[in-house]
Amino acid sequence: MARDIKEILEGTDPAKVAEFTAKAAGAADAAAIKALAGEYGVELADDEAAGAFAEFQKRAQEEIAIDELDNVAGGFCDDPCVTYHC
C-alpha cells in the first residue's frame, strides 16, 4: 500500500516541507514530483509519486472557503469592537 504525502513528509523540517510543497504544486507530472522528492532526499515509488501528483492537482482545483481566507488575511477575531474599531 502506497504512503500518502503526509506520511512521506512526516518528521521533515517544516521549512523544507513548505518549499517542497510549493515546488511540487507546479509539477507537470508524477515523474517531476518523484525527481523533486529525490532532491529532498525522499525516495518515492511510482504509485506514491502518482498519488502525490493527484493530491496536488486536486488541491489546486479546490476553492478556498471564506473563513480560511479570513484566517490567512490576518487572523480571525469575533470581537465586534476590534473588528469595527468601536
VMD Tcl script that draws the C-alpha trace (Angstrom):
set ca {
  {0.00 0.00 0.00}
  {1.38 3.39 -1.00}
  {2.05 6.05 1.59}
  {0.24 9.36 1.26}
  {2.09 12.67 1.09}
  {1.64 13.37 4.83}
  {3.25 10.05 5.76}
  {6.06 10.61 3.28}
  {6.99 14.02 4.67}
  {6.38 13.23 8.35}
  {9.32 14.28 10.51}
  {10.79 16.53 7.82}
  {11.79 20.10 8.60}
  {8.65 22.27 8.16}
  {10.55 24.83 6.08}
  {11.65 22.09 3.69}
  {8.09 20.73 3.54}
  {6.78 24.18 2.61}
  {9.49 24.59 -0.02}
  {8.82 21.12 -1.45}
  {5.06 21.68 -1.45}
  {5.37 24.99 -3.29}
  {7.55 23.41 -5.96}
  {5.50 20.21 -6.21}
  {2.26 22.14 -6.68}
  {3.61 23.35 -10.01}
  {4.90 19.97 -11.16}
  {3.89 18.87 -14.64}
  {3.53 15.19 -13.82}
  {4.24 12.43 -11.29}
  {7.77 11.93 -12.64}
  {8.57 15.56 -11.83}
  {7.34 15.08 -8.26}
  {9.41 11.92 -7.93}
  {12.52 13.76 -9.15}
  {11.81 16.72 -6.86}
  {11.38 14.41 -3.86}
  {14.75 12.86 -4.68}
  {16.33 16.31 -4.46}
  {14.99 16.49 -0.89}
  {16.31 13.05 -0.01}
  {12.92 11.33 -0.18}
  {12.58 8.23 -2.33}
  {9.11 7.76 -3.82}
  {7.70 4.71 -5.54}
  {5.93 5.39 -8.84}
  {2.50 4.90 -7.24}
  {3.40 7.27 -4.39}
  {4.51 9.94 -6.86}
  {1.31 9.46 -8.83}
  {-0.76 9.76 -5.65}
  {1.08 12.91 -4.59}
  {0.61 14.41 -8.05}
  {-3.12 13.63 -7.94}
  {-3.38 15.23 -4.48}
  {-1.60 18.40 -5.61}
  {-3.85 18.61 -8.68}
  {-6.94 18.15 -6.51}
  {-5.83 20.88 -4.10}
  {-5.10 23.26 -6.97}
  {-8.69 22.93 -8.16}
  {-10.39 23.36 -4.76}
  {-11.93 26.64 -3.75}
  {-10.84 28.22 -0.50}
  {-13.60 28.88 1.99}
  {-14.23 32.46 3.13}
  {-13.31 31.50 6.71}
  {-9.96 30.18 5.52}
  {-9.31 33.38 3.59}
  {-10.15 35.45 6.67}
  {-7.63 33.48 8.71}
  {-4.92 33.88 6.08}
  {-5.62 37.58 5.64}
  {-4.76 38.44 9.22}
  {-6.48 36.06 11.53}
  {-9.96 35.78 12.86}
  {-11.40 37.88 15.62}
  {-15.07 37.80 16.53}
  {-14.87 40.74 18.93}
  {-17.00 43.45 17.28}
  {-15.05 46.24 18.96}
  {-11.83 45.01 17.37}
  {-13.44 44.24 14.03}
  {-15.28 47.53 13.73}
  {-12.89 49.67 15.84}
  {-15.53 50.77 18.38}
}
mol new
graphics top color blue
foreach p $ca { graphics top sphere $p radius 0.5 }
foreach p [lrange $ca 0 end-1] q [lrange $ca 1 end] { graphics top cylinder $p $q radius 0.2 }
display resetview
